[in-house]
């Protein structure tokens, strides 16, 4: 029997010997055992959570997207780059690297609420490995403490985003001979790249309250806080952000190598949202780990006095979101409204805006989404996600409360534009980040918890039956619920860490009966209520009547 076995020096120092021994020892029985182990792994994977939404087409995309990402990401292995392990050409776009201004982070976003936490185990290591270089960038280029990351990195401390080595190559590729911009590294006018990844770390922290994990990533988050403590400026009683750009700013052939006139963003919405996310996370995680209590005074001060998100009246006479408070001449003359990049700062992964956090501001964001249909650059490209952002704009629209029935129709139309026969939804400006689009959108329609309040079926079509099993909520809760004929039957909550739970009443105007581990317990009431939980406890909630 011919056999093949492969190991690399990243698996073991004895990679060749191990491959030879294993190949020589391969038998029919061992192959059968491997098949059993394979089936057992996938059976366990599919039991971790499930949804049923009465739409077979979307359910196929939901489960196939999760299958494809599970094929791309495993604990103990290198994190997947833009194209995952599916690259079929020698020169992959963007080098197949870890692009840090959303592409690297986005594929993982659905894993948290889908309860596939271990698929995210490999996410942090490349970021931790680059910390030494990031500290040097911050000190040498900006005179700041902490870490400052370029737009692209790879594994084991590798930087993948550098300008060409010679002026001639620079001219050929970027229409300028200047190849020493920012010391030769591509930051593209953005200071926020390191903090972008803090979003995933905080999503996992809030979803698990795992002390071992929090201790592992806390030094990275603290280094981000060090940087932004230094980089923020206190002006006229508020903290402001200069020269961190909403969009990438760089020389290229389109602008004929002339780009510096595009620098000058002040209080980018992306930056303001992610910085707020960071310092709220620092307050919460430091208290959880019982460290750095003396530094929380500064962090609270930043949260209290960070500039407001910029809004203004647009050409139609309604209040709308701006990309930044002000920009260089000719930029952001009128509000652009909520879009993919501002969603990153405010809604996902930022998580600092929503109907619970600030209902008035959320109404502005929702009205911006209501007008996405007026700005489509091609038919069925709602949110303009043909090139980038299907994994951002659809779940972002769910979070701010866009009409559920219309959103699902638009999602299916958008999928039809660029889907492969294997159900991989594609887009022009990236790769495997699209695998989060459908699972995350559906999960957010069925359950939300990112604002600290557990909400059941917060944005679903209430006359369309649906159910979900063991979706993971902030607070380290596994939640199950069923909607039949417009009525939520009951809600089951398993508490992994014994955190208190704040829940929006699933049965408005009714008192709610709690059952704890099968025993009738207390009754709660109100539009929103709080109840204690114990570690490992199973709590069932149903209408008292």
Long-range contacts (C-beta under 8 A, 24 or more apart in sequence): 1-26, 1-27, 1-28, 10-78, 45-70, 45-116, 48-114, 48-115, 48-116, 48-470, 49-114, 49-115, 49-116, 49-468, 49-469, 49-470, 49-471, 49-472, 50-468, 50-469, 50-470, 51-442, 51-443, 51-446, 51-466, 51-467, 51-468, 51-469, 51-471, 52-466, 52-467, 52-468, 53-442, 53-446, 53-464, 53-466, 54-464, 54-465, 54-466, 55-408, 57-412, 58-408, 58-411, 58-412, 58-438, 58-442, 60-423, 61-415, 61-419, 61-423, 61-425, 61-438, 62-438, 62-439, 62-442, 64-422, 64-423, 64-424, 65-110, 65-423, 65-424, 65-425, 65-434, 65-435, 65-436, 65-437, 65-438, 65-439, 66-110, 66-114, 66-116, 66-435, 66-439, 68-422, 68-423, 68-424, 68-432, 68-435, 69-107, 69-110, 69-111, 69-119, 69-432, 69-435, 69-436, 70-116, 70-119, 72-107, 72-432, 72-435, 73-107, 73-108, 73-119, 73-120, 73-122, 74-119, 74-122, 75-118, 75-119, 75-121, 75-122, 76-121, 76-122, 77-122, 78-122, 78-155, 79-104, 79-122, 79-123, 79-125, 79-126, 79-155, 80-107, 80-432, 81-154, 82-430, 82-431, 82-432, 82-433, 83-431, 83-432, 84-431, 84-432, 86-431, 86-432, 94-152, 94-160, 95-152, 95-154, 95-160, 97-152, 97-153, 97-154, 97-160, 97-161, 98-126, 98-152, 98-153, 98-154, 98-155, 98-160, 99-151, 99-152, 99-430, 100-149, 100-150, 100-151, 100-152, 100-153, 100-193, 100-194, 100-196, 100-197, 101-151, 101-190, 101-192, 101-193, 101-196, 101-248, 102-196, 102-344, 102-392, 102-433, 103-430, 103-431, 103-433, 104-197, 105-196, 105-197, 105-199, 105-200, 105-349, 106-391, 106-392, 106-430, 106-433, 106-436, 107-391, 107-432, 107-433, 107-435, 107-436, 108-200, 108-436, 109-200, 109-203, 109-348, 109-349, 109-391, 109-395, 109-436, 109-440, 110-435, 110-436, 110-439, 110-440, 110-443, 112-203, 112-204, 112-207, 112-472, 113-207, 113-440, 113-443, 113-444, 113-447, 113-471, 113-472, 113-473, 114-439, 114-443, 114-471, 114-472, 115-470, 115-471, 115-472, 115-478, 117-204, 117-207, 117-208, 117-472, 120-200, 120-204, 123-197, 123-200, 124-201, 124-216, 124-217, 124-220, 125-155, 126-153, 126-154, 126-155, 126-156, 127-153, 127-194, 127-197, 127-220, 128-217, 128-219, 128-220, 129-155, 129-156, 129-157, 130-157, 130-159, 131-219, 131-220, 131-223, 132-157, 133-157, 133-159, 134-194, 134-223, 135-223, 137-183, 137-185, 138-227, 140-183, 141-182, 141-183, 141-187, 142-191, 142-231, 143-230, 144-226, 144-227, 144-230, 144-231, 145-223, 145-226, 145-227, 145-229, 145-230, 146-223, 146-224, 146-225, 146-226, 146-227, 146-228, 146-229, 146-230, 147-194, 147-220, 147-223, 147-224, 147-226, 147-227, 148-187, 148-191, 148-194, 148-227, 149-193, 149-194, 150-182, 150-185, 150-186, 150-187, 150-193, 151-186, 151-187, 151-188, 151-190, 151-193, 151-248, 152-186, 159-185, 161-185, 161-186, 162-186, 171-257, 174-250, 174-251, 174-252, 174-253, 174-257, 175-251, 175-252, 175-253, 175-255, 175-256, 175-257, 176-251, 176-257, 178-251, 178-257, 181-251, 186-250, 188-245, 188-248, 188-249, 188-250, 189-243, 189-244, 189-245, 189-247, 189-248, 189-249, 189-250, 189-262, 189-263, 189-265, 190-244, 190-245, 190-248, 191-227, 191-231, 191-241, 191-243, 191-244, 191-271, 192-244, 192-268, 192-270, 192-271, 192-274, 192-275, 194-220, 194-223, 194-224, 194-227, 195-224, 195-228, 195-274, 195-275, 195-277, 195-278, 196-274, 196-344, 196-349, 198-224, 198-274, 198-277, 198-278, 198-281, 199-274, 199-277, 199-349, 199-350, 199-351, 200-349, 201-281, 202-277, 202-281, 202-285, 202-349, 202-351, 203-349, 203-351, 205-281, 205-284, 205-285, 205-288, 206-284, 206-450, 206-474, 206-475, 207-472, 207-473, 207-474, 207-476, 208-476, 208-496, 208-497, 209-288, 209-475, 209-476, 209-496, 209-497, 209-499, 210-476, 211-288, 211-289, 214-285, 214-288, 214-289, 215-289, 218-285, 218-286, 218-289, 218-291, 221-278, 221-281, 221-282, 221-285, 222-282, 222-292, 224-278, 225-278, 225-279, 225-282, 225-295, 225-299, 228-275, 228-278, 228-279, 228-302, 229-298, 229-302, 232-275, 232-302, 232-306, 234-305, 237-305, 238-305, 238-306, 238-307, 239-302, 239-305, 239-306, 239-307, 240-266, 240-267, 240-307, 241-266, 241-267, 241-268, 241-271, 241-272, 241-275, 241-307, 242-266, 244-268, 244-270, 244-271, 246-270, 246-271, 246-323, 246-324, 246-327, 246-341, 246-342, 247-323, 247-341, 261-328, 261-329, 262-328, 262-331, 263-328, 264-327, 264-328, 264-331, 265-323, 265-324, 265-326, 265-327, 265-328, 265-331, 266-324, 266-325, 266-326, 266-327, 267-307, 267-310, 267-324, 267-325, 267-326, 268-323, 268-324, 268-345, 269-309, 269-310, 269-321, 269-322, 269-323, 269-324, 269-341, 269-342, 269-345, 269-346, 270-323, 270-341, 270-342, 270-344, 270-345, 271-345, 272-306, 272-307, 272-309, 272-345, 273-309, 273-342, 273-344, 273-345, 273-346, 273-350, 273-352, 273-353, 274-344, 274-345, 274-349, 274-350, 275-302, 275-306, 276-303, 276-306, 276-350, 276-352, 277-349, 277-350, 277-351, 277-352, 279-303, 279-306, 280-352, 309-346, 309-353, 309-361, 311-335, 311-361, 311-364, 316-371, 318-367, 319-364, 319-367, 320-364, 320-367, 320-368, 321-364, 321-365, 321-368, 337-368, 337-371, 337-375, 338-365, 338-368, 338-369, 338-396, 338-400, 339-383, 339-384, 339-393, 340-383, 340-384, 340-385, 340-388, 340-389, 340-392, 340-393, 343-389, 343-392, 343-393, 343-396, 344-392, 347-396, 347-399, 347-400, 348-392, 348-395, 348-396, 348-399, 351-450, 351-451, 353-400, 354-399, 354-400, 354-448, 354-450, 354-451, 355-400, 355-401, 355-451, 356-451, 356-452, 356-453, 356-455, 357-451, 362-400, 362-401, 365-400, 366-400, 366-401, 366-402, 369-396, 369-397, 369-400, 369-402, 370-402, 372-397, 380-410, 380-413, 380-414, 380-416, 380-417, 381-414, 381-417, 382-410, 382-413, 382-414, 383-414, 385-414, 385-427, 386-414, 386-417, 386-418, 386-427, 386-428, 387-427, 387-428, 387-429, 388-427, 388-428, 388-429, 388-430, 389-427, 390-414, 390-425, 390-427, 390-434, 390-437, 391-433, 391-434, 391-435, 391-436, 391-437, 391-440, 394-437, 394-440, 394-441, 395-437, 395-440, 395-441, 395-444, 398-441, 398-444, 398-445, 398-459, 399-444, 399-448, 399-450, 399-459, 401-459, 402-459, 404-445, 404-459, 404-460, 404-461, 405-461, 407-441, 407-445, 408-461, 411-437, 411-438, 411-441, 443-468, 443-471, 446-471, 446-481, 447-471, 447-473, 447-479, 447-481, 449-473, 449-474, 449-475, 449-477, 450-474, 452-502, 453-502, 453-503, 453-504, 453-528, 454-479, 454-493, 454-501, 454-502, 454-503, 454-504, 455-503, 455-504, 456-481, 456-488, 456-491, 456-503, 456-504, 456-506, 457-481, 457-483, 457-488, 457-506, 458-504, 462-486, 470-494, 475-499, 475-500, 475-501, 477-501, 477-533, 481-506, 489-542, 490-540, 490-541, 490-542, 491-540, 491-541, 491-542, 492-538, 492-539, 492-540, 492-541, 493-533, 493-538, 493-539, 493-540, 493-541, 494-536, 494-537, 494-538, 494-539, 495-533, 495-534, 495-535, 495-536, 495-537, 495-538, 495-539, 496-535, 496-536, 497-535, 498-533, 498-534, 498-535, 498-536, 498-537, 499-533, 500-530, 500-531, 500-532, 500-533, 501-530, 501-531, 501-532, 501-533, 502-528, 502-529, 502-530, 503-528, 503-529, 503-530, 503-531, 503-541, 504-528, 505-529, 506-541, 507-543, 510-543, 510-544, 510-545, 511-543, 511-544, 511-545, 512-541, 512-542, 512-543, 512-544, 513-541, 513-542, 513-543, 513-544, 514-539, 514-540, 514-541, 515-539, 515-540, 515-541, 515-542
